[in-house]
Amino acid sequence: MKTSSYIITLFVALLSFASCKNKTESNNRKEEIALYQCPMKCEGEKTYHEPGSCPICKMDLKLISELSPKVMAIGEISDESIFNLTTEWNTEEGEVIELKELQGKTLVVVMIYTTCKAACPRLMADMRNIENQIPENKLNDVQFVLVSIDPETDTPKRLKEFAIENEMDGNQWTFLQGTKSSVREFANVLAVKYKEISPMDFSHSNIISVFNSGGELMHQQEGLGVDNKETVSKILELIQ
């Protein structure tokens, strides 16, 4: 009987040891494959093995979870949301806001400057064309946001005048003036490239971006006067 009890005790101890060893090895494997990534995905799917900050937008790299994505609570924002950016912006109405104040609506965003004579007028025509394809009873669910890449020239007063001149003065339109650094940060998030050629003259990407109500990038349209069927379709999908 004593021999039998000893064998049982030894067997239980071996099982416990094996279980602990497996857990330790599992934890070690998780640590070995830990990957970090910019929450804004400024560099696409590029990952890092060490924590740090994004070399482009300077936000902290986030650990890529090995678990399934968590369900976001109402009002909560994900790590991929532009609402994590805490910089302040001036609107054409003279208000000071953070991007998170736009939460709750589908955002259609473009970067322009008011003295542009070539690309920007066509970009704005594309934005108006997209607006015209949204049912009137759904317009309250969409915010068209135009961010100036020339904050020194495009003051709130100038942006207000520009909005009126271009028939973009309704509640569904918002114009934003930031600082040079906040504009550059935002452009990096959208993968918009721009460069000052001379005072009040810039070369820049022509990209319209669509964000869901939580501030996550869902779609981009690049080019001037292109077929915006996919863009409109994505907006309608998000506001259903």
Residue pairs with C-beta under 8 A, 6 or more apart in sequence:
30 66
33 66
34 49
34 63
34 64
35 47
35 48
35 49
35 63
35 64
36 47
36 48
36 49
36 50
36 51
36 52
36 61
36 62
36 63
36 64
37 45
37 46
37 47
37 48
37 61
37 62
37 64
38 46
38 54
38 56
38 57
38 59
38 61
38 62
39 59
39 60
39 61
39 62
39 78
39 79
39 80
39 81
39 84
40 54
40 57
40 59
40 80
40 82
40 84
40 188
40 189
41 80
42 54
42 56
42 57
42 188
42 189
42 191
43 54
43 55
43 56
47 64
48 61
51 60
51 61
51 63
52 60
52 61
53 59
53 60
53 61
54 60
54 61
56 188
57 185
57 188
57 189
58 185
59 84
62 79
72 78
72 214
75 103
77 83
77 84
77 100
77 103
77 214
77 215
78 214
78 216
80 216
80 217
81 214
81 215
81 216
82 99
82 186
82 189
82 211
82 215
82 216
82 217
83 98
83 99
83 100
83 102
83 103
83 214
83 215
84 215
85 98
85 99
85 182
85 185
85 186
85 189
86 98
87 98
87 99
87 178
87 179
87 181
87 182
87 185
87 186
88 96
88 97
88 98
88 178
88 182
89 96
89 97
89 98
89 99
89 147
89 176
89 177
89 178
89 182
90 96
90 155
90 156
90 176
90 177
90 178
91 97
91 156
91 159
91 174
91 175
91 176
91 177
92 156
92 159
92 160
92 162
92 163
92 174
92 175
93 156
93 160
94 156
99 215
100 215
102 143
102 145
102 174
102 215
103 213
103 214
103 215
104 213
105 141
105 142
105 143
105 213
106 141
106 142
106 143
106 210
106 211
106 212
106 213
106 235
106 238
106 239
107 142
107 143
107 145
107 209
107 210
107 211
107 215
108 127
108 130
108 142
108 143
108 144
108 145
108 208
108 209
108 210
108 231
108 235
109 145
109 146
109 147
109 190
109 208
109 209
109 210
109 211
110 123
110 124
110 127
110 145
110 146
110 147
110 207
110 208
110 209
111 146
111 147
111 148
111 149
111 183
111 186
111 187
111 190
111 192
111 194
111 204
111 205
111 207
112 120
112 123
112 124
112 146
112 147
112 148
112 149
113 120
113 148
113 149
113 150
113 153
113 154
113 200
113 202
113 204
114 120
114 148
114 150
114 153
114 154
114 158
114 159
114 162
115 150
115 153
115 200
115 201
116 201
116 202
119 204
119 206
119 224
122 206
122 224
122 225
123 206
123 208
123 224
124 146
124 166
124 168
125 225
126 208
126 221
126 224
126 225
126 226
126 228
127 144
127 146
127 168
127 208
128 167
128 168
129 228
130 144
130 208
130 228
130 231
130 232
130 235
131 139
131 142
131 144
131 172
133 228
133 232
134 142
134 232
134 235
134 236
134 239
138 236
138 239
139 172
140 171
140 172
141 239
142 172
142 235
142 239
143 172
143 173
143 174
144 168
144 172
144 173
144 174
145 174
145 175
145 176
146 168
146 173
146 174
146 175
146 176
147 175
147 176
147 178
147 183
147 186
148 154
148 159
148 175
148 176
148 177
148 178
148 183
149 183
149 187
149 192
149 194
149 202
149 204
150 196
150 200
150 202
151 177
151 178
151 179
151 180
151 183
152 180
153 200
154 162
154 175
154 177
155 177
156 177
159 175
159 176
159 177
160 169
160 175
162 168
162 175
163 169
163 173
163 175
168 175
178 186
187 193
187 194
189 217
190 207
190 209
190 217
190 220
191 205
191 207
191 220
192 204
192 205
192 207
193 204
193 205
194 202
194 203
194 204
194 205
195 202
195 203
195 204
196 202
197 203
205 222
206 222
206 223
206 224
207 220
207 221
207 222
208 220
208 221
208 222
208 228
208 231
209 217
209 219
209 220
209 221
210 217
210 218
210 219
210 220
210 221
210 231
210 234
210 235
210 238
211 217
211 218
212 218
212 238
213 238
218 234
218 238
219 230
219 231
219 234
221 228
221 230
221 231
